[in-house]
Amino acid sequence: MRRSRAVAESLLAITEIPKLKRTLKGLKRHSRATSRLRDLDVFLDDLSRSTSLEAPSVRGALTAFLRQQTRKEHQALSSRLRQPAYHEEMKRWQHTIGSKQLSRHLSAIEPDAIRGVLHQRLARHDAELASLGPDSPDTDLHQLRKTVKRIRYLAELEPMEHRGLIDRLKDHQARLGDFQDLCTQLQLLDAFAASPDAQAIPEDDATSLATWVETLTRRKAELRKEILRLESLV
């Protein structure tokens, strides 16, 4: 869903396609509904592989908290997926991307049109990257990640032409994605610390949680420095 939406948005940046923009609105709303569940799944996976959180009581309480949040999000998503409106929008989307009209627009796109929009987005990326500093809010780095994703999907419309650029974009996207995951995980840890699950942790074990938070915070700071050192794409 997310990938087809991103590709469609790239096409709209190049050429006007009737009805596609309107159809995308519903898809965007449904895509957002999976975001928190995805964040929780990633955190649970990282937690299962981490050796930094040593206290069993903290690991157990945090895992239980995250799984409880995951169940809530999964129930909400399942409820959405059962709604008739969701199925109607998915049918509409499948009809749109499989239509002859879209195929005609795709076949009519000239390489120069793709490159023109690509150069604009590359310039925007470099301006956003250059504006970042040590004190820039996390949201600015999140915006840069979205810009990188849009450039990558656009470049992948001509994969052989932009092979080197795509490899660089993948590296940028991985670093920015890891940074965003750390931001989200630290927010979830704040929510956990304020929950009854955390209050039941023995006092002697609480330092283990604080130490892990410090570890994630340091890694986030290191990633920020790595991102600030990234080279421009133009």
Protein Blocks (a to p, Z undefined) as FASTA:
>chain_A
ZZmmmmmmmmmmmpccehklmmmmmmmmmmmmmmmmmmmmmmmmmmmmpckbmblmlmmm
mmmmmmmmmmmmmmmmmmmmmpmklmmmmmmmmmmmmpmklmmmmmmpcfklmmmmmmmm
mmmmmmmmmmpcfklcfklmmmmmmmmmmmmmmmmmmmmlmmmmmmmmmmmmmmmmmmmm
mmmmmmmmmmmmmpmklmmpcfklmmmmmmmmmmmmmmmmmmmmmmmmpccfZZ
